[in-house]
Amino acid sequence: MPIIDHQDYKPSIIFRQGHINTLFPYIFRIKPKLPYSRKRYTTPDADFYDVDWLLADHTRNLVVLLHGLEGSSASQYINGMSRIMAACDFNVAAINFRSCSGEMNKNKVMYHSGFTQDLHHFLSIEAPNFDNIYLCGFSLGGNVVMKYSSDGKYQLPNNLKAVAGISVPIDLQGGSHELKKWSNRMYEKNFLGTLLKKIKKKHRLFPDEISLDHIKKVKTLWDFDEYYTASLHGFKNAEDYYRQCSSLPFLNSMPLPALLINSLDDSFLAPTAYPYAIAAENPNFHLLTPRHGGHVGFATFRAEFYWTELIVKDFFMNIETQS
């Protein structure tokens, strides 16, 4: 049974508090400047997204990274995973979701937790240029990776070998309810601050299609999804968006090796984000649920790489040696 009882993450006492583990890397982790080269991709709907590349000298293997809500290729967790995979001589492509690369995208749509279109578009262009491909997503980006890989909507590239997700809200409705809790209010306010600024910019671009009438009603991420995510992206309401875009219903059909790492003290995740039964049934699906880690935390003092980065690196490298 591919349930992985892996408890190697043994943090110091301070990092055994989930919120501290979540916040410490965001505030204090040093992010060495990486020699990214940026490439812009034009989408079939005449929009664009930007991808930041680290190119290796002696390999045709590629790791594709997808960030979380309102993150980017500059996020500390993308920086860390980029560095460790580049050190293992992998090419790295860090995808910036639409509107997240420092420049607003052209169309009224932006991105969301089930927005797999651009990942599919990217792989349709770049997959033929590489031998083996691996995907790793964080939080929202992890749900995109898991859904893309398992829902059967797209034919996966033959050279896609394995995928990983870290701190992934695979049940979006459950995660949305968790974020409503008072203990998560600071995170919600941070997300809403940038999301609502983007809506105001979109309103200036599309005044007849995007209304600001509901701005003052948006107090939670559920409100934002109800009034904006759903309407902008063709869903009936927030509940319909969560139902259609959660990766959880598809994980039992995961056709290739997949690793999900969700810590038990992640305040963003609902109890449904720990699918032990699916891991027991699907030999492709591997699940790690360490006691500590927070949300995209897993911090370690004075360590070049964090625990999750080492685990994902080893997971991909093991698959690579078998291919």
C-alpha positions in Angstrom: 0.0 0.0 0.0 1.5 3.4 -1.0 0.7 5.2 2.2 4.0 6.6 3.2 4.5 6.8 7.0 7.4 9.2 6.7 8.2 11.3 9.8 11.6 12.5 9.0 10.6 16.1 9.3 11.5 16.8 12.9 11.5 20.5 13.4 12.9 22.5 16.3 10.4 23.4 19.0 9.5 26.8 17.5 8.5 25.2 14.2 6.1 22.8 15.9 3.6 25.6 15.9 1.8 25.5 12.5 1.4 29.3 12.0 5.0 30.0 12.9 6.1 27.4 10.4 3.8 29.0 7.8 5.0 32.5 8.4 8.7 32.1 9.0 9.8 31.2 5.4 7.5 33.9 4.0 9.1 36.6 6.1 12.6 35.4 6.9 13.8 32.9 4.3 16.7 34.2 2.2 16.0 33.9 -1.5 19.2 33.9 -3.6 18.8 35.7 -6.9 18.4 33.2 -9.7 19.5 33.7 -13.3 16.1 33.2 -14.7 15.4 33.8 -18.3 11.8 34.8 -19.0 9.7 33.6 -21.9 6.2 34.8 -22.8 3.7 32.4 -24.2 0.7 33.5 -26.2 -2.4 31.5 -25.4 -5.1 30.4 -27.9 -7.5 33.0 -26.5 -5.0 35.8 -27.4 -3.7 36.2 -23.8 -0.3 35.5 -22.3 1.5 34.0 -19.3 5.2 34.2 -18.4 7.5 31.4 -17.6 10.9 31.8 -15.9 13.5 29.3 -16.9 16.7 27.9 -15.5 18.4 25.9 -18.2 20.8 23.1 -17.5 23.9 22.3 -19.6 23.9 18.6 -19.8 20.3 17.3 -19.5 17.0 17.2 -21.4 14.9 16.6 -18.2 12.5 19.3 -17.0 10.8 20.1 -13.8 7.8 22.5 -14.1 6.8 24.4 -11.0 3.5 26.1 -10.2 3.0 28.6 -7.4 0.2 29.2 -5.0 -2.5 31.8 -4.7 -1.1 35.3 -5.5 2.4 33.9 -5.6 4.9 33.9 -8.5 8.2 32.5 -9.6 9.7 34.9 -6.9 8.0 33.0 -4.0 10.4 31.5 -1.5 9.2 28.0 -2.1 9.6 28.3 -5.9 13.1 29.7 -5.3 14.0 26.8 -3.1 12.7 24.1 -5.3 14.2 25.7 -8.4 17.6 25.7 -6.7 17.6 22.1 -5.6 16.4 20.8 -8.9 18.9 22.9 -10.8 21.6 21.6 -8.5 20.6 18.1 -9.7 21.1 19.2 -13.3 17.4 19.5 -14.2 16.0 22.2 -16.4 13.5 24.3 -14.4 10.4 26.1 -15.7 8.6 28.2 -13.1 5.2 29.1 -14.6 3.6 32.4 -13.5 -0.2 32.2 -13.6 -1.9 34.9 -15.6 -1.6 38.3 -13.8 1.1 37.0 -11.5 4.3 37.9 -13.3 4.2 41.6 -12.6 2.1 42.6 -15.6 -1.7 42.3 -15.8 -2.9 39.9 -18.4 -5.0 41.0 -21.3 -8.3 39.1 -20.9 -10.9 39.4 -18.2 -10.1 35.9 -16.9 -7.1 35.5 -14.6 -6.5 32.1 -13.0 -8.0 29.8 -10.4 -7.5 26.5 -8.5 -8.7 24.5 -11.5 -7.1 26.5 -14.3 -5.3 23.7 -16.1 -5.5 25.3 -19.6 -2.2 27.1 -19.5 -0.3 24.2 -18.0 -1.7 22.0 -20.9 -0.8 24.7 -23.4 2.8 25.0 -22.0 3.4 21.2 -22.1 2.0 20.9 -25.6 4.7 23.3 -26.7 7.6 22.3 -24.6 7.2 18.6 -23.9 8.6 17.5 -27.3 11.8 19.4 -26.4 12.6 17.3 -23.3 13.1 13.6 -22.5 11.4 13.4 -19.1 9.1 15.9 -17.4 8.1 16.3 -13.8 5.5 18.6 -12.3 5.4 20.2 -8.8 2.8 22.5 -7.5 2.3 24.4 -4.2 -1.1 25.0 -2.6 -3.3 26.3 -5.4 -0.7 25.3 -8.0 -0.6 21.8 -6.4 -4.4 21.4 -7.0 -3.8 22.5 -10.6 -1.1 19.8 -11.0 -3.2 17.1 -9.4 -6.3 17.9 -11.3 -4.5 18.2 -14.7 -2.8 14.8 -14.1 -5.8 12.8 -13.1 -9.1 14.3 -14.4 -8.7 12.9 -17.9 -9.5 16.2 -19.6 -6.3 16.3 -21.6 -4.1 13.6 -23.0 -0.9 13.7 -20.9 2.5 13.9 -22.6 4.1 10.5 -22.9 7.2 11.8 -21.2 5.4 13.1 -18.1 6.9 10.8 -15.5 5.7 12.0 -12.1 4.0 14.8 -10.2 4.1 16.2 -6.7 2.0 18.6 -4.7 2.8 20.4 -1.4 0.2 21.8 1.0 -2.6 21.2 -1.5 -6.3 22.0 -0.8 -7.6 19.1 -2.8 -11.1 19.8 -1.4 -11.6 23.5 -2.3 -14.9 23.9 -0.5 -13.4 22.4 2.7 -10.3 24.6 2.4 -12.5 27.7 1.9 -14.4 27.0 5.1 -11.1 26.5 7.0 -9.9 29.9 5.8 -13.0 31.6 7.2 -11.8 30.8 10.7 -10.5 33.6 12.9 -7.1 32.0 13.2 -6.6 32.3 9.4 -7.9 35.8 9.1 -4.5 37.4 8.5 -3.8 35.1 5.6 -7.2 35.8 4.1 -6.7 39.6 4.4 -3.3 39.3 2.7 -4.8 37.3 -0.3 -7.8 39.6 -0.6 -5.6 42.7 -0.6 -3.9 41.8 -3.9 -6.9 40.0 -5.4 -9.2 43.0 -5.0 -6.6 45.3 -6.5 -6.6 43.1 -9.5 -10.3 43.2 -9.8 -10.2 47.0 -9.8 -7.7 46.9 -12.6 -9.8 44.5 -14.5 -12.8 46.8 -14.1 -10.9 49.6 -15.7 -10.1 47.3 -18.7 -13.6 45.8 -18.9 -16.0 48.3 -17.2 -19.1 46.7 -18.9 -18.2 43.1 -17.9 -16.7 43.4 -14.5 -18.6 45.3 -11.8 -17.3 46.7 -8.6 -20.8 46.5 -7.0 -19.8 43.6 -4.8 -16.4 44.8 -3.7 -17.6 45.9 -0.3 -19.3 42.6 0.2 -16.1 40.7 -0.1 -14.9 39.9 3.4 -13.6 36.3 2.8 -12.1 34.3 0.0 -15.4 32.5 -0.3 -17.0 35.9 -1.0 -14.4 36.6 -3.6 -15.0 33.3 -5.3 -18.7 33.8 -5.1 -18.8 37.2 -6.7 -15.7 37.2 -8.9 -13.9 33.9 -9.5 -17.1 32.1 -10.4 -18.5 34.8 -12.7 -15.2 35.6 -14.4 -14.6 31.9 -15.2 -18.0 30.6 -16.1 -19.1 28.9 -12.9 -22.6 29.3 -11.4 -21.3 30.3 -8.0 -18.5 29.5 -5.5 -19.9 26.1 -4.7 -20.0 25.1 -8.4 -16.4 26.3 -8.8 -15.2 24.3 -5.8 -17.1 21.2 -7.0 -15.8 21.3 -10.6 -12.2 22.3 -9.7 -11.3 20.2 -6.6 -8.8 17.5 -7.5 -9.9 15.2 -4.8 -12.6 13.4 -6.8 -10.0 12.4 -9.5 -7.1 11.2 -7.4 -8.2 7.6 -7.4 -7.7 7.7 -11.2 -4.2 9.1 -11.0 -2.4 7.3 -13.9 1.3 8.1 -13.0 3.4 8.3 -9.8 2.1 11.2 -7.7 3.3 12.5 -4.3 1.1 14.6 -2.0 2.6 16.2 1.1 0.0 17.8 3.5 1.0 18.4 7.1 -1.4 17.7 9.8 -1.1 21.2 11.3 -1.8 23.1 8.0 -4.5 25.5 9.0 -5.6 26.0 5.4 -6.6 22.3 4.9 -9.9 20.5 5.8 -9.9 16.9 7.1 -10.7 15.8 3.6 -7.3 16.9 2.4 -5.7 13.7 3.8 -7.0 11.0 1.4 -5.6 7.9 3.1 -8.2 5.6 1.5 -7.2 6.7 -2.0 -3.6 6.2 -1.2 -4.5 2.7 0.0 -6.3 1.9 -3.3 -4.2 3.6 -6.0 -0.6 2.3 -6.2 0.4 5.4 -8.1 -0.7 7.8 -5.3 1.7 8.4 -2.5 0.7 10.4 0.6 2.9 12.0 3.3 1.2 13.6 6.3 3.9 14.8 8.7 2.7 16.1 12.1 4.3 19.5 11.5 4.9 21.7 8.6 2.3 24.4 8.5 1.2 25.7 5.0 4.0 25.5 2.5 6.4 25.8 5.5 8.5 22.8 6.6 11.1 25.3 7.7 14.6 24.5 9.1 17.0 26.9 10.6 20.2 27.6 8.7 19.4 24.9 6.1 20.0 25.6 2.4 17.0 23.4 1.4 13.8 22.6 3.3 12.5 19.1 4.0 9.9 19.1 1.3 12.4 20.2 -1.3 14.6 17.2 -0.3 11.7 14.8 -0.4 10.4 15.9 -3.8 13.9 15.9 -5.2 14.4 12.3 -4.0 11.0 11.3 -5.3 11.7 12.6 -8.8 15.2 11.3 -8.8 14.0 7.8 -7.9 11.5 7.9 -10.8 14.3 9.2 -13.0 16.6 6.3 -12.3 13.8 3.8 -13.1 12.9 5.5 -16.5 
